[in-house]
């Protein structure tokens, strides 16, 4: 196996001949945990991002889709930094493009991408390539710093440190909410992926940093529930995050899909640390709060090779 646990083609074929795996075909299951596990995580591997996303969307279709009568879908990407795609600071634009195209093919009429960027939005949106992807698919990429009445004040009922937040209206008022973050190192939180990505949808992210960041991330995740979390781990900044530049860029070529953002983050953490979720406190705190599952042994994980 390689460093990410994927069979080489020779190893897989040998296993197939021994009767321990199915034949290797595009989009076929490579490995799965116990079938009766409550929490499911799908991990797609392949070099072509468009095909990765298409395989991901097909799996979503088979597992409830985006819901019924979805006219508006809100997609939360990470477009926070004025960095090109090769630097792995933002969600890869090829994935965003493929996702939006897939939504159009599924008849979704309104696509909205709200973001409160860290760098100037005009630069972050352009350099990341996400602006071009949105424009190509008739989607609305919104600069939350400039939108009028962009935020709505909401209580966080289960919050311990974070009791109230001003939340982007577009993530609250939608038929389907999908989270599409990039997986990368973060100096303060150890990792940013699904749960931390919501910081780009609140007005005052500084309050989270001042009030124990890890607990605030867990608190907000107890409040906001996306339909799906799709984690971009095609290129991963393993140090120097969240903005970079980093001298340590890994290329796992993975997409991680789950309804459970805690589980998705827990799997993603294994790409950055041998201890996985145990090295990312907000994942453990979210599990203790009952937000989701952080123990990989309690998940059904399916690895799918996409050619």
N, C-alpha and C positions, 0 to 999 in steps of 0.2 A: 504494500500500500504506500501511497505518497504521504506527505506530512499532514494533509487534511483528511486522511482516512479514506481516500478514494482508491478503488481497485485499479491497477493498471489493466490494460486490455487483455494482456496475457494471463494475469492472475484471475481476471473475471471469467475468461473462457475456460480456464482450468477448473474453476469452481463450478461452472455450468456443467462440464462433463462429469463432474463428481456428483451432480444432482443437488447441489446446494444453492443454486441460483438459476434464474431464468436466463434465456439467451439475451445477449446484449443487442437491443434495438433502440432507435431514437425514442426518447421519452418513456422508456420502460423503467420499472422499479428496480433499483439495485439492492436496497437493503431496507428492512423495516423492523421496528421494535414490536412489542406486543400489540396485537390488533385491537385489544379491548381497552387500550389506554385512552383516557378521556381527552387528553390534550394532543393535538396533532401539529406536527411541523413538517413541512416539505422543504427539501433542500435540492435545488436545481444546479447542475454543474455543466458548463460548456463555454466555449470561446466566443460564441455569437450572442450578443446581448439581445438582439431582436428575437431570436429563437428562444432564448431563455425566458423572456417576458411572455411570448406567445404560449409557451408550455405552462407558465405560471397562470396565465389567464384561463387556459383550458382546465387546469385543476380547480381554479376558483369556480368556473362554470359547473363542474361536477359536484361541488360542495356548497351549493346554495347561492352562488353568484354574488351579486351586490345587493340582492333584495328584490322585492317586487315593485313594479311600476316606478323605476328609478329614472327620473327626468333630470335631476341635478346630482352630480358627483363632485365632491371636494377632495382634491389630492394634496396632501401635505408632503412636499418634497423638502430637501435641504438645499436651499439656494442662498446661503448666508454669506458666502465669501467670494471675493473677486479673484477667483482662481480658475484656470482652465481644467477640463476634465482629467487630463493626465495627472494632475496633482492630487486627485481623490479627496478633495475637500467638500465637494457637493455631490448630490445625487447625479449619476451619470446621465447625460441628456439622451443617449440612445435608448436607455430604459424608459425615460419619461416619454419620449416620442412613441415607442412601441406600445406603452400602456394607453396613451391617449388615443392612438389609432384603434386599438382594440376596443376602447369604450365607444368610439364612434361606430364601429362595426356592430356593436351590441345595442345600438339605438339610443345611447345616452346623449341627450341634446345639449345640456349645459355642463361644461367642465371648468372648474375654478381651482386655481392654485394660489392660495394666500401665503404670504411670507413676510415676516419682519426680519429683514436681513441684518447682519452685523456690519458688514461693509456697505458702502453706498449701493442701494438697490440697482440703480442704472448700470453700474459696473458689474455687480454680482450676477445679475440676471443675464447680461450679455456674455460675459466671459465664461460663465458656467455652461453656456449652450442651451440652458433651459428656456430662455426667452424665445429662441428660434424654434425649439420643439413645440412650445405652446402656440406660437403664431402659426406654425405649419398645420396645426390641428384645430384651429379656431377656439382654443382654450384661453381663459382669462388668467394671466399671471398678475397677481395683485400685490402692490407694494403697500403693506399695512401701515407704514409710516405716513403715507400720503392720502390714504382713503379716508373719507369723512365717515364718522360714526362706525369705524371699523371694529370697535371692541364693545363687548357687553359684560357688565359686571355679574359674576356668578359666585355663589357660595360653593365651597368644596366640602360637602357634608362629612366625608370620612377623613378629611385632612387633619393631620396632627400639627405640622408646622405651617402648612399653607392652608388657610381657612377661606380665602377669597382670592379671585383672580379676575382681571379684565381679559376676556377671551375673544379671539377673532370671531366675529359674527358668522363668517362663512364656514367655520368648522362646526358651528352649532346648528345653523339653519340650512340643512342639506338632506337629501334623501339617502345618500351613502357617503361615508367618510373612510378614506383609505390613506394609510401612512406609508410613504415611500422614502425612507431615509437612507443615507449612506452610513456604513459601518466604519468607524475610525477611532483612533486614539483621541483622548481628551485629557488635557493636563489637570483639570479639576475633578472630573468625574471618572477618570480612568478610561471610559469608553462612551461614545455617543452612538446611538442606533435608534430603535423605535421610541422608547419612552422619553428619552431626552429631546427628541426632535420636536416635541410639542412646545419647547421654549420659544420656537419661532412663530408661535401662534398666540402668544400672550404679550400684553403691553409692557409689563415691567419684569423682564427676566432678571434684572439686578436683585430684586427682592429674593429670588430663589438662592442666589449666591450668598446673600447676607444672612439667610435663615436656614442654613445647613442644606446645601444643594441636593444631596442624596435623598433626604426625606421629602423635600419639595417635589422632586421628580416622581417619587413613589406616590405622594399625595395626589398629584394631578392625574396620574395614571389610574387612580381609583375613581376619578370623575369622568374622564373622557374615554370613550370606548369606540375605537375604529372598527369598521366592518372587517377589514383585513389589514395586516401589517406585512409589507413586502420590503425586505432589507437588501439593499445593494451592497454586496460583498464581492463585486467583480474586481475592483481595485481597492485595497485597504491600506490606509495610512496607519502604520503600526507604531509610529512615534511622531512627535512634533505637532500633534493635533491640538485644537481643531482646525487651524488654518494652514499650518505648514509654513514653508516647505519642509518636507520630510525626506530624509535619506533612506528611509525604511518603508518602501512601498511594496506590499505583497500583492500577488495576483491570484487569489483563490478561484476566481471566475464562478462565483456562487450567487444565487438568489435564495433568500430564506423567506418562507411564507408561513404565516400562522394567523389564526384568529386571536391567539393569546400573545400579546406583546411581551409579556414577561418571558414566556418560553422562547420566543424569537430572539430576544436579547440574550437569553442564557446560552442559546446555541451560538450566537454571534460572538459571545465572549470567549469561546474556545479558540477563536481565530487569533486572539490577541494575548491570551494567557493560558498557561498549562492548567491553572486552577479554575479557569472559566469564570462562571458567575460568582464564585466566592471572592474574586478580586474586584467585583463591582458592587459596592454596597447598596446602591439603589435597587438593583435587581433583588437582592436578598430582602431588603425592607419591603418591597412590593409583594414578594411572596408571603412574608409574615403578615401583611395586611389582607391577604386573601385575594389579591388582584390577579394572580396567575401562578403558573408553575415554573420553578427555576431548576428543579432536579431533572436532568436528562433521562434518568432511569424511570421517571414517571410519565414520560412522553412517548408518543408513537412518532418516530422520526423516519421519514422516507427519503432516501437519496435517489435522485433521478438524473440520469445522464442524458443530456440534450446535445445531439450532434448537429 
